[in-house]
């Protein structure tokens, strides 16, 4: 995640915030017992963050393709 490219400055800050949230959640998962219930909860929390990061990248890529 540290090498995820930020394609424009307007998205760079938001992507960095989302990446930090993902890292925090992953660190929490290392500190707790990984029951199936906990893993399901973690996945439900992470999926929207991960999707938001890649949606921003896709939007920027689409804008570049349209030019």
C-alpha positions, 0 to 999 in steps of 0.5 A: 500500500505504501507504493500505491500511486496517487495520480493527481494532487486533488485525490492524493490527500484523500487516498492517503487518509484511506490508506491510513485507515486500512493500515490501522484496521490491519494492525488491529487485526494483528492484535486481536484473535482472528475469529471468523466473526472478526475477520468478517467484520474486518472485511466489511469495514475494509471493502468500502475503503479499498473500493473508494481508493480504486474508484478515485484512480479509475475516475482519474484514469477515465479523465486522462483517457477522455483528453 
